[in-house]
Amino acid sequence: MWKTEAFFKVDLKDDVIAQIVFKSLYPEVKFPPSSRVKVELDVNGCFINIRIKADSLSSLRAAVNSYLRWISLLSRSLYVIRGL
């Protein structure tokens, strides 16, 4: 069923921020808005691992863009709040 796949390992440089980002994204993974994409997400120290599988290249691209933007937005906001 899944035709395309992408894997990312994102280094957030801070264990606490990685945990918060993971917990913030988890509902999106658990209750996906579409059945065209499957996302696996885990956290290991300061790293967030994301595996995205999709039924088409355009679905994969959309999911990759969404998750990377969410991670960027969340982590930048958290660094500002913590004064880092």
N, C-alpha and C positions, 0 to 999 in steps of 0.2 A: 504494500500500500504506500509506504513512504518512498518517494523518489529522490529526494535531496536531503542533505544533512549538513549541519555546521556545528562546530564545537569551539567554545571560547573559554579561556582561563583568564579571568580579570583580576589583577593584583590591585587591591584597594589600599595596601600599605598599613592597614589598621584592622585588627581583629574585631573590635567593637563595631566599627562602621560596616565591616563585611557582614556581621550578624544582623545588624539593623536593615541593611539593604536586602539581604536574603529574606528576612521576615516580611519586609514590605512587598516583595515580589511574589512570595509564596501563594497568596490568594489567586493571583493571575494564572499561576501554574496549575493550581488545584481545580479551578473553575474556568477553563479556557473559553473565550468567546466564540471560538470556531473549532470544528472537528478537523479542519484541514491542516492543523499544526499541532505537534506534540512537543512539549518542552520538559526537559529534566533539569533540575536546578539543585545544586548542593553547595555548601560552604565548607572550606577547609582552611582554618586559620584566617589569614587575610585575603584568601583567594575565593572567588565565586566561580564555579564551573557551570557552564550552560551548554546543554546539548539540545539543538533544535532540529526536529525532523518535520518535513513538510511534503505535501503531495504535489507541489509544483515549485518551480524556481521563484515565481513572483510571491507566493505565500511565504517561502523561506526568507526572501529579502525583506518583506514587510515585518516579519517576526524578529529578524535580526536587528533591523533598525529600531523597532520598538524597545526591545530589551536593552540594547546598548544605550539608547537615549535615556531610558528610565534609570539605569545604573549610573550614568553620568549625572543626571539631575539629582538623584538621591545622594550620591557621594559628595558632589560639590556642595549641596545644601548642608549636609552634615559637617563637612570640614569648616564651612563658614560659621555654623552654630558653635562648634567646638573651638573656634578661633585658631585653626591650624592653617 
